[in-house]
Amino acid sequence: MSPSISLTLNGEARDIALDDPRVTLLDLLRERLALPGTKKGCDRGQCGACTVLVNGRRVNSCLTLALTLDGAEITTIEGLAADGTLHPVQEAFIENDAFQCGYCTPGQIMSAVGLIAEGRAGDDPERIREGMSGNICRCVAYHGITLAVQDATRSMTPLKKEDAA
């Protein structure tokens, strides 16, 4: 009998039978669930191209066994836009030309969403670069990525009462 897991994937409850208990989340997403936005880069957890959110935290899906995710909430790049409206981080990446070839972009965006949600992005470029250091861009679009994270952080952070006055 094949093991199975129940999880919430991009807001939808799913029951998934696993043919192999050793399948990674990355391979499950791309090969079984037709969600190719999560990229396979190094397949060793070193490049960040496969970054997704699991229970709101950034993870390298290539290193995560799907079997360990029973009951988890998973968000992929395909789950960020809502009702045809891009997520603020996606908008910021476009506005700041934060990509060139685009291969790493889904992982970069998911990492940025997680970094902002963790409250660790801030406005300091050095802090952002450190927080995003697990995501590699071969095209070296790091300047645009940093600007995009700054802009998205500003747009997603509610104004304090004294700032609004």
MODELLER restraints for C-alpha pairs under 7 A, 6 or more apart:
rsr = mdl.restraints
at = mdl.atoms
rsr.add(forms.Gaussian(group=physical.xy_distance, feature=features.Distance(at['CA:2:A'], at['CA:17:A']), mean=6.28, stdev=0.5))
rsr.add(forms.Gaussian(group=physical.xy_distance, feature=features.Distance(at['CA:2:A'], at['CA:18:A']), mean=5.86, stdev=0.5))
rsr.add(forms.Gaussian(group=physical.xy_distance, feature=features.Distance(at['CA:2:A'], at['CA:19:A']), mean=5.72, stdev=0.5))
rsr.add(forms.Gaussian(group=physical.xy_distance, feature=features.Distance(at['CA:3:A'], at['CA:17:A']), mean=5.95, stdev=0.5))
rsr.add(forms.Gaussian(group=physical.xy_distance, feature=features.Distance(at['CA:3:A'], at['CA:18:A']), mean=5.49, stdev=0.5))
rsr.add(forms.Gaussian(group=physical.xy_distance, feature=features.Distance(at['CA:3:A'], at['CA:21:A']), mean=6.71, stdev=0.5))
rsr.add(forms.Gaussian(group=physical.xy_distance, feature=features.Distance(at['CA:4:A'], at['CA:16:A']), mean=5.40, stdev=0.5))
rsr.add(forms.Gaussian(group=physical.xy_distance, feature=features.Distance(at['CA:4:A'], at['CA:17:A']), mean=4.08, stdev=0.5))
rsr.add(forms.Gaussian(group=physical.xy_distance, feature=features.Distance(at['CA:4:A'], at['CA:18:A']), mean=5.41, stdev=0.5))
rsr.add(forms.Gaussian(group=physical.xy_distance, feature=features.Distance(at['CA:5:A'], at['CA:15:A']), mean=5.79, stdev=0.5))
rsr.add(forms.Gaussian(group=physical.xy_distance, feature=features.Distance(at['CA:5:A'], at['CA:16:A']), mean=5.34, stdev=0.5))
rsr.add(forms.Gaussian(group=physical.xy_distance, feature=features.Distance(at['CA:5:A'], at['CA:17:A']), mean=6.51, stdev=0.5))
rsr.add(forms.Gaussian(group=physical.xy_distance, feature=features.Distance(at['CA:5:A'], at['CA:67:A']), mean=6.52, stdev=0.5))
rsr.add(forms.Gaussian(group=physical.xy_distance, feature=features.Distance(at['CA:5:A'], at['CA:70:A']), mean=4.77, stdev=0.5))
rsr.add(forms.Gaussian(group=physical.xy_distance, feature=features.Distance(at['CA:6:A'], at['CA:14:A']), mean=5.63, stdev=0.5))
rsr.add(forms.Gaussian(group=physical.xy_distance, feature=features.Distance(at['CA:6:A'], at['CA:15:A']), mean=4.38, stdev=0.5))
rsr.add(forms.Gaussian(group=physical.xy_distance, feature=features.Distance(at['CA:6:A'], at['CA:16:A']), mean=6.26, stdev=0.5))
rsr.add(forms.Gaussian(group=physical.xy_distance, feature=features.Distance(at['CA:6:A'], at['CA:70:A']), mean=5.25, stdev=0.5))
rsr.add(forms.Gaussian(group=physical.xy_distance, feature=features.Distance(at['CA:6:A'], at['CA:71:A']), mean=5.52, stdev=0.5))
rsr.add(forms.Gaussian(group=physical.xy_distance, feature=features.Distance(at['CA:7:A'], at['CA:13:A']), mean=5.81, stdev=0.5))
rsr.add(forms.Gaussian(group=physical.xy_distance, feature=features.Distance(at['CA:7:A'], at['CA:14:A']), mean=5.40, stdev=0.5))
rsr.add(forms.Gaussian(group=physical.xy_distance, feature=features.Distance(at['CA:7:A'], at['CA:15:A']), mean=6.57, stdev=0.5))
rsr.add(forms.Gaussian(group=physical.xy_distance, feature=features.Distance(at['CA:7:A'], at['CA:70:A']), mean=5.78, stdev=0.5))
rsr.add(forms.Gaussian(group=physical.xy_distance, feature=features.Distance(at['CA:7:A'], at['CA:71:A']), mean=4.73, stdev=0.5))
rsr.add(forms.Gaussian(group=physical.xy_distance, feature=features.Distance(at['CA:7:A'], at['CA:72:A']), mean=5.10, stdev=0.5))
rsr.add(forms.Gaussian(group=physical.xy_distance, feature=features.Distance(at['CA:7:A'], at['CA:73:A']), mean=5.95, stdev=0.5))
rsr.add(forms.Gaussian(group=physical.xy_distance, feature=features.Distance(at['CA:8:A'], at['CA:14:A']), mean=5.86, stdev=0.5))
rsr.add(forms.Gaussian(group=physical.xy_distance, feature=features.Distance(at['CA:8:A'], at['CA:72:A']), mean=6.31, stdev=0.5))
rsr.add(forms.Gaussian(group=physical.xy_distance, feature=features.Distance(at['CA:8:A'], at['CA:73:A']), mean=4.63, stdev=0.5))
rsr.add(forms.Gaussian(group=physical.xy_distance, feature=features.Distance(at['CA:8:A'], at['CA:74:A']), mean=6.05, stdev=0.5))
rsr.add(forms.Gaussian(group=physical.xy_distance, feature=features.Distance(at['CA:9:A'], at['CA:73:A']), mean=6.07, stdev=0.5))
rsr.add(forms.Gaussian(group=physical.xy_distance, feature=features.Distance(at['CA:9:A'], at['CA:74:A']), mean=4.89, stdev=0.5))
rsr.add(forms.Gaussian(group=physical.xy_distance, feature=features.Distance(at['CA:9:A'], at['CA:75:A']), mean=6.05, stdev=0.5))
rsr.add(forms.Gaussian(group=physical.xy_distance, feature=features.Distance(at['CA:10:A'], at['CA:74:A']), mean=6.15, stdev=0.5))
rsr.add(forms.Gaussian(group=physical.xy_distance, feature=features.Distance(at['CA:10:A'], at['CA:75:A']), mean=4.85, stdev=0.5))
rsr.add(forms.Gaussian(group=physical.xy_distance, feature=features.Distance(at['CA:10:A'], at['CA:76:A']), mean=6.57, stdev=0.5))
rsr.add(forms.Gaussian(group=physical.xy_distance, feature=features.Distance(at['CA:10:A'], at['CA:79:A']), mean=4.62, stdev=0.5))
rsr.add(forms.Gaussian(group=physical.xy_distance, feature=features.Distance(at['CA:21:A'], at['CA:67:A']), mean=6.12, stdev=0.5))
rsr.add(forms.Gaussian(group=physical.xy_distance, feature=features.Distance(at['CA:22:A'], at['CA:65:A']), mean=6.32, stdev=0.5))
rsr.add(forms.Gaussian(group=physical.xy_distance, feature=features.Distance(at['CA:23:A'], at['CA:65:A']), mean=5.97, stdev=0.5))
rsr.add(forms.Gaussian(group=physical.xy_distance, feature=features.Distance(at['CA:23:A'], at['CA:66:A']), mean=6.10, stdev=0.5))
rsr.add(forms.Gaussian(group=physical.xy_distance, feature=features.Distance(at['CA:24:A'], at['CA:61:A']), mean=6.74, stdev=0.5))
rsr.add(forms.Gaussian(group=physical.xy_distance, feature=features.Distance(at['CA:24:A'], at['CA:62:A']), mean=5.83, stdev=0.5))
rsr.add(forms.Gaussian(group=physical.xy_distance, feature=features.Distance(at['CA:24:A'], at['CA:63:A']), mean=6.62, stdev=0.5))
rsr.add(forms.Gaussian(group=physical.xy_distance, feature=features.Distance(at['CA:24:A'], at['CA:64:A']), mean=5.48, stdev=0.5))
rsr.add(forms.Gaussian(group=physical.xy_distance, feature=features.Distance(at['CA:24:A'], at['CA:65:A']), mean=4.34, stdev=0.5))
rsr.add(forms.Gaussian(group=physical.xy_distance, feature=features.Distance(at['CA:24:A'], at['CA:66:A']), mean=5.19, stdev=0.5))
rsr.add(forms.Gaussian(group=physical.xy_distance, feature=features.Distance(at['CA:25:A'], at['CA:61:A']), mean=5.08, stdev=0.5))
rsr.add(forms.Gaussian(group=physical.xy_distance, feature=features.Distance(at['CA:25:A'], at['CA:62:A']), mean=6.38, stdev=0.5))
rsr.add(forms.Gaussian(group=physical.xy_distance, feature=features.Distance(at['CA:25:A'], at['CA:64:A']), mean=5.66, stdev=0.5))
rsr.add(forms.Gaussian(group=physical.xy_distance, feature=features.Distance(at['CA:25:A'], at['CA:65:A']), mean=5.70, stdev=0.5))
rsr.add(forms.Gaussian(group=physical.xy_distance, feature=features.Distance(at['CA:25:A'], at['CA:66:A']), mean=4.60, stdev=0.5))
rsr.add(forms.Gaussian(group=physical.xy_distance, feature=features.Distance(at['CA:26:A'], at['CA:50:A']), mean=6.74, stdev=0.5))
rsr.add(forms.Gaussian(group=physical.xy_distance, feature=features.Distance(at['CA:26:A'], at['CA:61:A']), mean=4.77, stdev=0.5))
rsr.add(forms.Gaussian(group=physical.xy_distance, feature=features.Distance(at['CA:26:A'], at['CA:62:A']), mean=5.03, stdev=0.5))
rsr.add(forms.Gaussian(group=physical.xy_distance, feature=features.Distance(at['CA:29:A'], at['CA:35:A']), mean=5.28, stdev=0.5))
rsr.add(forms.Gaussian(group=physical.xy_distance, feature=features.Distance(at['CA:30:A'], at['CA:36:A']), mean=4.73, stdev=0.5))
rsr.add(forms.Gaussian(group=physical.xy_distance, feature=features.Distance(at['CA:37:A'], at['CA:77:A']), mean=6.08, stdev=0.5))
rsr.add(forms.Gaussian(group=physical.xy_distance, feature=features.Distance(at['CA:37:A'], at['CA:78:A']), mean=6.57, stdev=0.5))
rsr.add(forms.Gaussian(group=physical.xy_distance, feature=features.Distance(at['CA:37:A'], at['CA:106:A']), mean=6.40, stdev=0.5))
rsr.add(forms.Gaussian(group=physical.xy_distance, feature=features.Distance(at['CA:38:A'], at['CA:49:A']), mean=6.95, stdev=0.5))
rsr.add(forms.Gaussian(group=physical.xy_distance, feature=features.Distance(at['CA:38:A'], at['CA:50:A']), mean=5.11, stdev=0.5))
rsr.add(forms.Gaussian(group=physical.xy_distance, feature=features.Distance(at['CA:38:A'], at['CA:76:A']), mean=6.84, stdev=0.5))
rsr.add(forms.Gaussian(group=physical.xy_distance, feature=features.Distance(at['CA:38:A'], at['CA:77:A']), mean=6.84, stdev=0.5))
rsr.add(forms.Gaussian(group=physical.xy_distance, feature=features.Distance(at['CA:38:A'], at['CA:106:A']), mean=6.35, stdev=0.5))
rsr.add(forms.Gaussian(group=physical.xy_distance, feature=features.Distance(at['CA:38:A'], at['CA:107:A']), mean=6.82, stdev=0.5))
rsr.add(forms.Gaussian(group=physical.xy_distance, feature=features.Distance(at['CA:39:A'], at['CA:49:A']), mean=5.28, stdev=0.5))
rsr.add(forms.Gaussian(group=physical.xy_distance, feature=features.Distance(at['CA:39:A'], at['CA:50:A']), mean=4.95, stdev=0.5))
rsr.add(forms.Gaussian(group=physical.xy_distance, feature=features.Distance(at['CA:40:A'], at['CA:49:A']), mean=6.33, stdev=0.5))
rsr.add(forms.Gaussian(group=physical.xy_distance, feature=features.Distance(at['CA:40:A'], at['CA:50:A']), mean=5.81, stdev=0.5))
rsr.add(forms.Gaussian(group=physical.xy_distance, feature=features.Distance(at['CA:41:A'], at['CA:47:A']), mean=6.50, stdev=0.5))
rsr.add(forms.Gaussian(group=physical.xy_distance, feature=features.Distance(at['CA:41:A'], at['CA:49:A']), mean=5.64, stdev=0.5))
rsr.add(forms.Gaussian(group=physical.xy_distance, feature=features.Distance(at['CA:43:A'], at['CA:62:A']), mean=5.52, stdev=0.5))
rsr.add(forms.Gaussian(group=physical.xy_distance, feature=features.Distance(at['CA:44:A'], at['CA:62:A']), mean=6.72, stdev=0.5))
rsr.add(forms.Gaussian(group=physical.xy_distance, feature=features.Distance(at['CA:44:A'], at['CA:63:A']), mean=6.85, stdev=0.5))
rsr.add(forms.Gaussian(group=physical.xy_distance, feature=features.Distance(at['CA:45:A'], at['CA:60:A']), mean=5.81, stdev=0.5))
rsr.add(forms.Gaussian(group=physical.xy_distance, feature=features.Distance(at['CA:45:A'], at['CA:62:A']), mean=6.32, stdev=0.5))
rsr.add(forms.Gaussian(group=physical.xy_distance, feature=features.Distance(at['CA:45:A'], at['CA:63:A']), mean=6.10, stdev=0.5))
rsr.add(forms.Gaussian(group=physical.xy_distance, feature=features.Distance(at['CA:46:A'], at['CA:134:A']), mean=6.90, stdev=0.5))
rsr.add(forms.Gaussian(group=physical.xy_distance, feature=features.Distance(at['CA:47:A'], at['CA:134:A']), mean=6.41, stdev=0.5))
rsr.add(forms.Gaussian(group=physical.xy_distance, feature=features.Distance(at['CA:47:A'], at['CA:135:A']), mean=5.28, stdev=0.5))
rsr.add(forms.Gaussian(group=physical.xy_distance, feature=features.Distance(at['CA:47:A'], at['CA:136:A']), mean=5.01, stdev=0.5))
rsr.add(forms.Gaussian(group=physical.xy_distance, feature=features.Distance(at['CA:48:A'], at['CA:60:A']), mean=6.24, stdev=0.5))
rsr.add(forms.Gaussian(group=physical.xy_distance, feature=features.Distance(at['CA:48:A'], at['CA:107:A']), mean=5.83, stdev=0.5))
rsr.add(forms.Gaussian(group=physical.xy_distance, feature=features.Distance(at['CA:48:A'], at['CA:134:A']), mean=5.71, stdev=0.5))
rsr.add(forms.Gaussian(group=physical.xy_distance, feature=features.Distance(at['CA:48:A'], at['CA:135:A']), mean=4.28, stdev=0.5))
rsr.add(forms.Gaussian(group=physical.xy_distance, feature=features.Distance(at['CA:48:A'], at['CA:136:A']), mean=6.36, stdev=0.5))
rsr.add(forms.Gaussian(group=physical.xy_distance, feature=features.Distance(at['CA:49:A'], at['CA:104:A']), mean=4.94, stdev=0.5))
rsr.add(forms.Gaussian(group=physical.xy_distance, feature=features.Distance(at['CA:49:A'], at['CA:106:A']), mean=6.91, stdev=0.5))
rsr.add(forms.Gaussian(group=physical.xy_distance, feature=features.Distance(at['CA:49:A'], at['CA:107:A']), mean=4.46, stdev=0.5))
rsr.add(forms.Gaussian(group=physical.xy_distance, feature=features.Distance(at['CA:49:A'], at['CA:135:A']), mean=6.67, stdev=0.5))
rsr.add(forms.Gaussian(group=physical.xy_distance, feature=features.Distance(at['CA:50:A'], at['CA:60:A']), mean=5.54, stdev=0.5))
rsr.add(forms.Gaussian(group=physical.xy_distance, feature=features.Distance(at['CA:50:A'], at['CA:61:A']), mean=5.48, stdev=0.5))
rsr.add(forms.Gaussian(group=physical.xy_distance, feature=features.Distance(at['CA:50:A'], at['CA:62:A']), mean=6.38, stdev=0.5))
rsr.add(forms.Gaussian(group=physical.xy_distance, feature=features.Distance(at['CA:50:A'], at['CA:107:A']), mean=5.51, stdev=0.5))
rsr.add(forms.Gaussian(group=physical.xy_distance, feature=features.Distance(at['CA:51:A'], at['CA:58:A']), mean=6.35, stdev=0.5))
rsr.add(forms.Gaussian(group=physical.xy_distance, feature=features.Distance(at['CA:51:A'], at['CA:59:A']), mean=5.50, stdev=0.5))
rsr.add(forms.Gaussian(group=physical.xy_distance, feature=features.Distance(at['CA:51:A'], at['CA:60:A']), mean=4.70, stdev=0.5))
rsr.add(forms.Gaussian(group=physical.xy_distance, feature=features.Distance(at['CA:51:A'], at['CA:61:A']), mean=5.98, stdev=0.5))
rsr.add(forms.Gaussian(group=physical.xy_distance, feature=features.Distance(at['CA:51:A'], at['CA:107:A']), mean=4.58, stdev=0.5))
rsr.add(forms.Gaussian(group=physical.xy_distance, feature=features.Distance(at['CA:51:A'], at['CA:110:A']), mean=6.10, stdev=0.5))
rsr.add(forms.Gaussian(group=physical.xy_distance, feature=features.Distance(at['CA:51:A'], at['CA:111:A']), mean=6.32, stdev=0.5))
rsr.add(forms.Gaussian(group=physical.xy_distance, feature=features.Distance(at['CA:52:A'], at['CA:58:A']), mean=5.81, stdev=0.5))
rsr.add(forms.Gaussian(group=physical.xy_distance, feature=features.Distance(at['CA:52:A'], at['CA:59:A']), mean=5.70, stdev=0.5))
rsr.add(forms.Gaussian(group=physical.xy_distance, feature=features.Distance(at['CA:52:A'], at['CA:60:A']), mean=6.66, stdev=0.5))
rsr.add(forms.Gaussian(group=physical.xy_distance, feature=features.Distance(at['CA:52:A'], at['CA:61:A']), mean=6.45, stdev=0.5))
rsr.add(forms.Gaussian(group=physical.xy_distance, feature=features.Distance(at['CA:52:A'], at['CA:75:A']), mean=6.07, stdev=0.5))
rsr.add(forms.Gaussian(group=physical.xy_distance, feature=features.Distance(at['CA:52:A'], at['CA:76:A']), mean=5.22, stdev=0.5))
rsr.add(forms.Gaussian(group=physical.xy_distance, feature=features.Distance(at['CA:52:A'], at['CA:107:A']), mean=6.88, stdev=0.5))
rsr.add(forms.Gaussian(group=physical.xy_distance, feature=features.Distance(at['CA:52:A'], at['CA:110:A']), mean=5.73, stdev=0.5))
rsr.add(forms.Gaussian(group=physical.xy_distance, feature=features.Distance(at['CA:53:A'], at['CA:59:A']), mean=6.09, stdev=0.5))
rsr.add(forms.Gaussian(group=physical.xy_distance, feature=features.Distance(at['CA:53:A'], at['CA:74:A']), mean=5.60, stdev=0.5))
rsr.add(forms.Gaussian(group=physical.xy_distance, feature=features.Distance(at['CA:53:A'], at['CA:75:A']), mean=5.07, stdev=0.5))
rsr.add(forms.Gaussian(group=physical.xy_distance, feature=features.Distance(at['CA:53:A'], at['CA:76:A']), mean=6.64, stdev=0.5))
rsr.add(forms.Gaussian(group=physical.xy_distance, feature=features.Distance(at['CA:53:A'], at['CA:110:A']), mean=6.84, stdev=0.5))
rsr.add(forms.Gaussian(group=physical.xy_distance, feature=features.Distance(at['CA:53:A'], at['CA:114:A']), mean=6.92, stdev=0.5))
rsr.add(forms.Gaussian(group=physical.xy_distance, feature=features.Distance(at['CA:54:A'], at['CA:72:A']), mean=6.54, stdev=0.5))
rsr.add(forms.Gaussian(group=physical.xy_distance, feature=features.Distance(at['CA:54:A'], at['CA:73:A']), mean=5.66, stdev=0.5))
rsr.add(forms.Gaussian(group=physical.xy_distance, feature=features.Distance(at['CA:54:A'], at['CA:74:A']), mean=4.59, stdev=0.5))
rsr.add(forms.Gaussian(group=physical.xy_distance, feature=features.Distance(at['CA:54:A'], at['CA:75:A']), mean=6.59, stdev=0.5))
rsr.add(forms.Gaussian(group=physical.xy_distance, feature=features.Distance(at['CA:55:A'], at['CA:72:A']), mean=6.05, stdev=0.5))
rsr.add(forms.Gaussian(group=physical.xy_distance, feature=features.Distance(at['CA:55:A'], at['CA:73:A']), mean=4.92, stdev=0.5))
rsr.add(forms.Gaussian(group=physical.xy_distance, feature=features.Distance(at['CA:55:A'], at['CA:74:A']), mean=6.24, stdev=0.5))
rsr.add(forms.Gaussian(group=physical.xy_distance, feature=features.Distance(at['CA:56:A'], at['CA:114:A']), mean=6.64, stdev=0.5))
rsr.add(forms.Gaussian(group=physical.xy_distance, feature=features.Distance(at['CA:57:A'], at['CA:114:A']), mean=5.93, stdev=0.5))
rsr.add(forms.Gaussian(group=physical.xy_distance, feature=features.Distance(at['CA:58:A'], at['CA:111:A']), mean=6.05, stdev=0.5))
rsr.add(forms.Gaussian(group=physical.xy_distance, feature=features.Distance(at['CA:58:A'], at['CA:114:A']), mean=5.65, stdev=0.5))
rsr.add(forms.Gaussian(group=physical.xy_distance, feature=features.Distance(at['CA:77:A'], at['CA:106:A']), mean=5.82, stdev=0.5))
rsr.add(forms.Gaussian(group=physical.xy_distance, feature=features.Distance(at['CA:77:A'], at['CA:110:A']), mean=6.53, stdev=0.5))
rsr.add(forms.Gaussian(group=physical.xy_distance, feature=features.Distance(at['CA:80:A'], at['CA:87:A']), mean=5.74, stdev=0.5))
rsr.add(forms.Gaussian(group=physical.xy_distance, feature=features.Distance(at['CA:81:A'], at['CA:87:A']), mean=5.14, stdev=0.5))
rsr.add(forms.Gaussian(group=physical.xy_distance, feature=features.Distance(at['CA:88:A'], at['CA:152:A']), mean=5.67, stdev=0.5))
rsr.add(forms.Gaussian(group=physical.xy_distance, feature=features.Distance(at['CA:89:A'], at['CA:109:A']), mean=6.46, stdev=0.5))
rsr.add(forms.Gaussian(group=physical.xy_distance, feature=features.Distance(at['CA:89:A'], at['CA:113:A']), mean=6.60, stdev=0.5))
rsr.add(forms.Gaussian(group=physical.xy_distance, feature=features.Distance(at['CA:89:A'], at['CA:148:A']), mean=6.99, stdev=0.5))
rsr.add(forms.Gaussian(group=physical.xy_distance, feature=features.Distance(at['CA:89:A'], at['CA:149:A']), mean=6.92, stdev=0.5))
rsr.add(forms.Gaussian(group=physical.xy_distance, feature=features.Distance(at['CA:89:A'], at['CA:152:A']), mean=5.15, stdev=0.5))
rsr.add(forms.Gaussian(group=physical.xy_distance, feature=features.Distance(at['CA:90:A'], at['CA:109:A']), mean=6.67, stdev=0.5))
rsr.add(forms.Gaussian(group=physical.xy_distance, feature=features.Distance(at['CA:92:A'], at['CA:148:A']), mean=4.73, stdev=0.5))
rsr.add(forms.Gaussian(group=physical.xy_distance, feature=features.Distance(at['CA:92:A'], at['CA:151:A']), mean=6.18, stdev=0.5))
rsr.add(forms.Gaussian(group=physical.xy_distance, feature=features.Distance(at['CA:92:A'], at['CA:152:A']), mean=5.71, stdev=0.5))
rsr.add(forms.Gaussian(group=physical.xy_distance, feature=features.Distance(at['CA:93:A'], at['CA:145:A']), mean=6.69, stdev=0.5))
rsr.add(forms.Gaussian(group=physical.xy_distance, feature=features.Distance(at['CA:93:A'], at['CA:148:A']), mean=5.12, stdev=0.5))
rsr.add(forms.Gaussian(group=physical.xy_distance, feature=features.Distance(at['CA:96:A'], at['CA:144:A']), mean=5.38, stdev=0.5))
rsr.add(forms.Gaussian(group=physical.xy_distance, feature=features.Distance(at['CA:96:A'], at['CA:147:A']), mean=6.49, stdev=0.5))
rsr.add(forms.Gaussian(group=physical.xy_distance, feature=features.Distance(at['CA:96:A'], at['CA:148:A']), mean=5.64, stdev=0.5))
rsr.add(forms.Gaussian(group=physical.xy_distance, feature=features.Distance(at['CA:97:A'], at['CA:144:A']), mean=5.79, stdev=0.5))
rsr.add(forms.Gaussian(group=physical.xy_distance, feature=features.Distance(at['CA:98:A'], at['CA:141:A']), mean=5.79, stdev=0.5))
rsr.add(forms.Gaussian(group=physical.xy_distance, feature=features.Distance(at['CA:98:A'], at['CA:144:A']), mean=4.11, stdev=0.5))
rsr.add(forms.Gaussian(group=physical.xy_distance, feature=features.Distance(at['CA:98:A'], at['CA:145:A']), mean=4.59, stdev=0.5))
rsr.add(forms.Gaussian(group=physical.xy_distance, feature=features.Distance(at['CA:98:A'], at['CA:148:A']), mean=6.59, stdev=0.5))
rsr.add(forms.Gaussian(group=physical.xy_distance, feature=features.Distance(at['CA:99:A'], at['CA:105:A']), mean=6.37, stdev=0.5))
rsr.add(forms.Gaussian(group=physical.xy_distance, feature=features.Distance(at['CA:99:A'], at['CA:141:A']), mean=5.62, stdev=0.5))
rsr.add(forms.Gaussian(group=physical.xy_distance, feature=features.Distance(at['CA:100:A'], at['CA:139:A']), mean=6.26, stdev=0.5))
rsr.add(forms.Gaussian(group=physical.xy_distance, feature=features.Distance(at['CA:100:A'], at['CA:141:A']), mean=6.71, stdev=0.5))
rsr.add(forms.Gaussian(group=physical.xy_distance, feature=features.Distance(at['CA:101:A'], at['CA:139:A']), mean=6.94, stdev=0.5))
rsr.add(forms.Gaussian(group=physical.xy_distance, feature=features.Distance(at['CA:104:A'], at['CA:137:A']), mean=6.05, stdev=0.5))
rsr.add(forms.Gaussian(group=physical.xy_distance, feature=features.Distance(at['CA:108:A'], at['CA:135:A']), mean=6.12, stdev=0.5))
rsr.add(forms.Gaussian(group=physical.xy_distance, feature=features.Distance(at['CA:111:A'], at['CA:132:A']), mean=6.72, stdev=0.5))
rsr.add(forms.Gaussian(group=physical.xy_distance, feature=features.Distance(at['CA:112:A'], at['CA:132:A']), mean=6.99, stdev=0.5))
rsr.add(forms.Gaussian(group=physical.xy_distance, feature=features.Distance(at['CA:112:A'], at['CA:149:A']), mean=6.26, stdev=0.5))
rsr.add(forms.Gaussian(group=physical.xy_distance, feature=features.Distance(at['CA:115:A'], at['CA:121:A']), mean=5.59, stdev=0.5))
rsr.add(forms.Gaussian(group=physical.xy_distance, feature=features.Distance(at['CA:115:A'], at['CA:131:A']), mean=6.66, stdev=0.5))
rsr.add(forms.Gaussian(group=physical.xy_distance, feature=features.Distance(at['CA:116:A'], at['CA:153:A']), mean=6.16, stdev=0.5))
rsr.add(forms.Gaussian(group=physical.xy_distance, feature=features.Distance(at['CA:121:A'], at['CA:127:A']), mean=6.58, stdev=0.5))
rsr.add(forms.Gaussian(group=physical.xy_distance, feature=features.Distance(at['CA:121:A'], at['CA:128:A']), mean=5.25, stdev=0.5))
rsr.add(forms.Gaussian(group=physical.xy_distance, feature=features.Distance(at['CA:121:A'], at['CA:131:A']), mean=6.92, stdev=0.5))
rsr.add(forms.Gaussian(group=physical.xy_distance, feature=features.Distance(at['CA:121:A'], at['CA:153:A']), mean=6.94, stdev=0.5))
rsr.add(forms.Gaussian(group=physical.xy_distance, feature=features.Distance(at['CA:122:A'], at['CA:153:A']), mean=6.85, stdev=0.5))
rsr.add(forms.Gaussian(group=physical.xy_distance, feature=features.Distance(at['CA:123:A'], at['CA:150:A']), mean=5.45, stdev=0.5))
rsr.add(forms.Gaussian(group=physical.xy_distance, feature=features.Distance(at['CA:125:A'], at['CA:146:A']), mean=6.26, stdev=0.5))
rsr.add(forms.Gaussian(group=physical.xy_distance, feature=features.Distance(at['CA:128:A'], at['CA:146:A']), mean=6.38, stdev=0.5))
rsr.add(forms.Gaussian(group=physical.xy_distance, feature=features.Distance(at['CA:129:A'], at['CA:146:A']), mean=6.63, stdev=0.5))
